[in-house]
Amino acid sequence: MRTELAPEIETTDKRALRHALLIALANGIGYLPFALTIPILPGHVTGRLHGGPAEVGAVI
């Protein structure tokens, strides 16, 4: 009786790690558009829209 797994058989640990990494990657990609707009919004509100600090706070 062999106790080693064949190389082509994927263990549950490898599968779980791959799925966790894919979920983390998908979450990061999904969050990226929102994270990129945060630094731009205050300049847009104060520049083009002629807003003040209260408007910047409300937008953020």
C-alpha positions as CSV (number, residue, x, y, z in Angstrom):
1,M,0.0,0.0,0.0
2,R,1.4,3.4,-1.0
3,T,1.1,6.3,1.4
4,E,2.2,9.0,-1.0
5,L,-0.2,10.8,-3.3
6,A,0.3,10.8,-7.0
7,P,1.8,14.1,-8.3
8,E,-1.3,14.8,-10.4
9,I,-3.7,14.6,-7.4
10,E,-4.3,18.0,-5.9
11,T,-4.7,18.1,-2.1
12,T,-7.4,20.0,-0.3
13,D,-4.8,22.4,1.2
14,K,-3.5,23.4,-2.2
15,R,-7.1,24.0,-3.5
16,A,-8.1,26.0,-0.4
17,L,-5.0,28.2,-0.7
18,R,-5.6,28.8,-4.4
19,H,-9.2,29.7,-3.7
20,A,-8.3,32.0,-0.9
21,L,-5.7,33.8,-3.1
22,L,-8.2,34.2,-5.9
23,I,-10.8,35.7,-3.5
24,A,-8.2,38.1,-2.1
25,L,-7.2,39.1,-5.6
26,A,-10.8,39.7,-6.7
27,N,-11.5,41.8,-3.6
28,G,-8.4,43.9,-4.3
29,I,-9.3,44.4,-7.9
30,G,-12.9,45.3,-7.0
31,Y,-11.7,47.8,-4.4
32,L,-9.1,49.5,-6.6
33,P,-11.4,51.9,-8.6
34,F,-12.9,53.3,-5.3
35,A,-9.4,53.6,-3.7
36,L,-8.1,55.5,-6.8
37,T,-10.8,58.1,-6.7
38,I,-10.4,59.1,-3.0
39,P,-7.2,61.2,-3.6
40,I,-8.7,62.9,-6.6
41,L,-12.0,64.0,-5.1
42,P,-10.8,66.8,-2.8
43,G,-9.0,68.6,-5.7
44,H,-12.0,68.3,-8.0
45,V,-14.4,69.6,-5.4
46,T,-12.2,72.6,-4.4
47,G,-11.0,73.4,-7.9
48,R,-13.8,72.8,-10.5
49,L,-16.7,73.0,-8.1
50,H,-15.3,75.8,-6.0
51,G,-16.2,74.0,-2.8
52,G,-14.8,74.4,0.7
53,P,-13.6,72.0,3.4
54,A,-17.2,71.2,4.4
55,E,-18.1,70.1,0.9
56,V,-14.9,68.0,0.6
57,G,-15.8,66.3,3.9
58,A,-19.3,65.6,2.7
59,V,-18.0,64.1,-0.6
60,I,-15.4,61.9,1.1
